Amino acid sequence: MFGYVTVNRPELKVKELELYRSYYCGLCAELHRRYGRKGQLLLSYDCTFLLLLLTGTYEPEETQKLSRCIVHPAIVHRETSNRFTQYAADMNVLLAWLKAADDWRDERKQSAKLLAMLLRRDYLKIRERYPRQEKAVRENIQALYREERREQRSAASFEGQAGSEKVAQILARIDKTAGYTGRFLGELCVVREDRWAEDLRGTGFYLGKFIYLIDAYDDLEEDRKKGNYNVLLELQRALPESFEDYVRQILLDTAACCCRVFERLPIVKDVELLRNILYSGIWVRFHQIRNGEEKEKKAPAYCDMAYRRQI
């Protein structure tokens, strides 16, 4: 599901890209320190964003150092870390374990089972350290699983309904299903309940919904061929000619809500880097899909001006 919350590199200044890499490398180093090599393999753009978001909100003291890594042993790079780097690393592992457990339950992937076994001891420690966050992720993933199975069994329930009524119910289902991811990501964005907790939770909530929807859009063709459930399939069947416009508008509305809440946060430090991600980076994969490009290709993206007008 994850991996969509990244930067739009062509739109970044050189110093902003270097800054982003320094936080990314800092998180990678923390994962190695706390969880070994297996932790580094879990490194995600999403938790790098979480680190940047919390850093911008609270502006903690930071440490920087020059280092080399096993991936790029000939290159000296900068690592930036602060008190939220450990939190982001823990959330990275929490998400990875629950995702692996979910994949094993859903698809019986042996690789997912192995990863869940490798991470189980670490997961139990994180659950004890962050019970609110762990509960939110676990319960919402389970609720999402039940909702998807229920919707898959009742896929024919729209038959015989009028066009507008049918579309309205499909959109309501899409919103409800995406909300499960929004709720648990919102909880991960809240380190403590303070004056900024509501806006951090709101930013994560709408971002989580966006991630779920763009992932469904990304997997649409594969899910249709394999007969898997996809929350967007009914909408595509109901509106074959205007489906693409509907999906784009749903994503625009969701991302606009995310950015409106984000802009209420007191972020000054590295705010343009965060805006690059929220206004532009999260759309990279969307434009790749529209252009028929594979995930591996690093196609340039652009910030949709219609999106900016909704903020």
C-alpha positions in Angstrom: 0.0 0.0 0.0 2.7 2.4 0.9 5.6 4.1 -1.0 3.6 7.0 -2.6 4.5 9.8 -0.2 7.7 10.9 -1.8 9.3 14.1 -3.3 8.9 15.4 -6.8 12.6 15.6 -7.5 12.5 17.8 -10.6 10.8 20.5 -8.6 13.2 20.5 -5.7 16.2 22.8 -5.3 19.5 21.1 -4.9 19.8 22.0 -1.2 16.3 20.8 -0.6 17.0 17.4 -2.1 20.2 17.1 -0.1 18.2 18.0 3.0 15.6 15.3 2.2 18.3 12.7 1.7 20.0 13.6 5.0 16.7 12.9 6.9 16.2 9.7 4.8 19.8 8.6 5.6 19.3 9.5 9.2 16.2 7.3 9.4 18.0 4.5 7.6 20.9 4.7 10.1 18.4 4.6 13.0 16.7 1.5 11.6 20.0 -0.2 11.4 21.0 0.8 14.9 17.7 -0.4 16.4 16.8 -3.3 14.2 19.9 -4.3 12.3 20.1 -4.9 8.5 16.5 -6.2 8.3 15.4 -2.8 9.6 17.1 -1.0 6.8 15.3 -3.1 4.3 12.0 -1.6 5.6 13.0 2.0 5.0 10.1 3.9 3.5 9.5 7.4 2.0 6.3 7.5 4.1 8.1 7.4 7.4 10.6 9.9 6.1 7.7 12.3 5.6 6.5 11.5 9.1 9.9 12.5 10.4 9.9 15.7 8.4 6.3 16.6 9.5 7.1 16.2 13.2 10.4 17.9 12.9 8.8 20.9 11.2 6.0 21.1 13.8 8.1 20.9 16.9 11.6 22.0 15.7 13.7 19.7 18.0 17.4 19.9 18.4 19.2 18.0 15.7 22.5 16.3 15.2 24.3 15.8 11.9 27.2 13.7 10.9 29.0 12.6 7.8 28.9 8.8 7.1 29.2 6.1 4.6 26.8 3.2 4.1 26.9 -0.3 2.7 24.7 0.7 -0.3 27.0 3.6 -1.3 30.4 2.8 0.4 32.3 5.3 -1.8 30.1 8.3 -1.1 30.2 10.4 2.0 26.7 11.5 2.9 25.1 13.6 5.6 22.8 12.1 8.2 20.3 14.3 10.1 18.5 13.0 13.2 16.6 14.2 16.2 14.3 12.8 18.9 11.6 12.0 16.3 13.9 9.8 14.2 13.6 6.9 16.7 9.8 7.3 16.6 9.7 7.3 12.8 11.9 4.2 12.8 9.6 2.4 15.3 6.5 3.3 13.2 8.3 2.1 10.1 8.7 -1.4 11.7 5.2 -1.4 13.2 3.7 -0.8 9.7 5.9 -3.3 8.1 5.0 -6.1 10.6 1.3 -5.5 10.4 1.4 -5.2 6.6 3.4 -8.5 6.5 0.9 -10.2 8.8 -2.0 -8.9 6.7 -0.4 -10.1 3.5 0.1 -13.6 5.0 -3.5 -13.8 6.1 -4.9 -12.5 2.8 -2.6 -14.0 0.2 -0.6 -16.6 2.0 2.7 -15.1 0.8 5.6 -17.1 2.2 7.8 -14.0 2.1 5.3 -12.1 4.2 5.2 -14.9 6.7 8.9 -14.9 7.0 9.1 -11.2 7.5 6.4 -11.3 10.1 8.3 -13.9 12.0 11.5 -11.9 11.8 9.9 -8.8 13.1 7.6 -10.3 15.7 9.8 -9.7 18.7 10.4 -6.1 17.6 6.7 -5.6 17.0 5.9 -6.7 20.6 8.3 -4.2 22.0 6.8 -1.4 19.9 3.3 -2.4 20.9 4.3 -2.1 24.5 5.9 1.3 23.9 3.2 2.8 21.7 -0.1 1.1 22.6 -2.3 3.8 21.1 -0.6 3.8 17.7 -0.4 0.0 17.6 -4.0 -0.4 18.4 -5.1 2.1 15.8 -3.1 0.4 13.0 -4.1 -3.1 14.0 -7.8 -2.4 14.5 -8.2 -0.3 11.3 -6.3 -2.9 9.2 -8.6 -5.6 10.5 -11.7 -3.4 9.9 -10.5 -2.7 6.4 -10.0 -6.4 5.7 -13.6 -7.1 7.0 -15.0 -4.3 4.9 -13.3 -5.3 1.7 -14.5 -8.9 2.2 -18.0 -7.8 2.9 -18.0 -5.5 -0.2 -16.6 -8.3 -2.3 -19.5 -10.6 -1.3 -22.1 -7.8 -1.9 -20.7 -6.6 -5.3 -24.0 -7.2 -7.0 -26.0 -5.1 -4.5 -26.0 -2.1 -6.9 -27.9 -3.9 -9.6 -31.3 -2.4 -10.5 -30.6 1.0 -8.9 -30.9 4.2 -10.7 -27.7 5.8 -12.1 -27.3 8.7 -9.7 -28.3 6.7 -6.7 -25.9 3.9 -7.6 -23.0 6.3 -8.1 -23.8 8.1 -4.8 -23.7 4.8 -2.9 -20.5 3.7 -4.6 -18.8 7.0 -3.7 -20.0 6.6 -0.1 -18.4 3.1 0.0 -15.2 4.4 -1.4 -15.0 7.1 1.2 -15.8 4.7 4.1 -13.2 2.2 3.0 -10.4 4.7 2.5 -11.2 6.1 5.9 -9.7 3.1 7.7 -6.2 3.8 6.3 -6.8 7.5 7.1 -7.6 6.8 10.7 -4.5 4.8 11.5 -2.1 7.0 9.6 -3.6 10.0 11.5 -2.8 8.3 14.8 0.8 7.7 13.7 1.2 11.4 13.1 0.3 12.3 16.7 3.2 11.8 19.1 1.4 13.3 22.0 -1.9 15.0 22.7 -1.2 18.7 22.6 -2.4 21.8 20.8 -1.1 20.5 17.4 -2.5 17.0 17.8 -5.7 17.7 16.0 -4.1 19.1 12.9 -1.4 16.5 12.8 -4.1 13.8 13.0 -6.1 15.5 10.3 -3.1 15.8 8.0 -2.4 12.1 8.4 -6.1 11.1 8.0 -6.5 12.7 4.6 -3.1 11.6 3.5 -3.9 8.1 4.5 -7.1 8.2 2.4 -5.2 9.5 -0.5 -2.6 6.7 -0.2 -5.3 4.0 -0.1 -7.1 5.5 -3.2 -3.9 6.0 -5.3 -2.9 2.4 -4.4 -6.3 1.1 -5.5 -6.0 3.1 -8.8 -2.5 1.7 -9.3 -3.6 -1.9 -8.8 -6.9 -1.6 -10.7 -6.0 -3.5 -13.9 -4.1 -6.2 -12.0 -7.0 -6.7 -9.6 -9.5 -6.9 -12.4 -7.5 -9.6 -14.2 -7.0 -11.6 -11.1 -10.6 -11.1 -9.8 -9.4 -9.4 -6.6 -11.5 -6.9 -4.8 -10.7 -3.2 -5.6 -12.7 -0.4 -4.2 -12.7 1.5 -7.5 -13.9 -1.4 -9.7 -17.6 -0.7 -9.2 -17.1 3.0 -10.0 -15.3 2.0 -13.2 -18.2 -0.3 -14.2 -20.8 2.3 -13.4 -19.1 5.2 -15.2 -16.8 3.7 -17.8 -16.5 7.0 -19.8 -16.0 9.4 -17.0 -14.2 7.1 -14.5 -10.8 8.8 -14.9 -12.3 12.2 -14.3 -14.1 11.0 -11.2 -11.0 9.4 -9.7 -8.9 12.5 -10.4 -11.5 14.6 -8.7 -11.8 12.4 -5.7 -8.0 12.5 -5.3 -7.9 16.2 -5.8 -10.6 16.7 -3.1 -8.8 14.4 -0.6 -5.4 16.0 -1.2 -6.8 19.5 -0.9 -8.3 18.6 2.5 -5.0 17.3 3.6 -3.2 20.4 2.6 -5.7 22.7 4.2 -5.2 21.0 7.5 -1.4 20.9 7.0 -1.2 24.6 6.4 -2.7 25.3 9.9 0.4 23.7 11.5 3.1 26.1 12.7 5.7 24.8 10.3 8.4 27.2 9.1 11.4 24.9 9.0 11.7 23.1 5.7 8.1 23.9 4.9 8.8 24.1 1.1 10.2 20.6 1.2 7.0 19.3 2.9 4.9 21.3 0.4 6.8 19.7 -2.4 5.7 16.3 -1.1 2.0 17.2 -0.4 1.4 19.4 -3.4 3.4 17.5 -5.9 5.3 14.4 -4.8 2.2 12.3 -3.9 1.0 12.8 -7.5 4.1 11.3 -9.1 2.7 7.8 -9.3 -0.7 9.1 -10.5 0.9 10.8 -13.6 3.0 7.7 -14.2 -0.2 5.6 -14.3 -1.9 8.0 -16.6 1.1 8.0 -18.9 1.3 4.2 -18.9 4.7 4.0 -17.2 6.0 1.4 -14.9 6.7 2.0 -11.2 10.4 1.7 -11.7 10.5 4.6 -14.1 11.2 7.9 -12.4 8.9 10.0 -14.6 8.7 13.7 -13.7 5.5 14.9 -12.2 4.0 18.3 -11.9 1.7 20.0 -9.4 -1.8 20.1 -10.8 -2.9 23.7 -10.9 -6.5 22.7 -10.3 -5.3 21.1 -7.1 -3.7 24.3 -6.0 -6.9 26.2 -6.6 -8.8 24.0 -4.2 -6.5 24.7 -1.3 
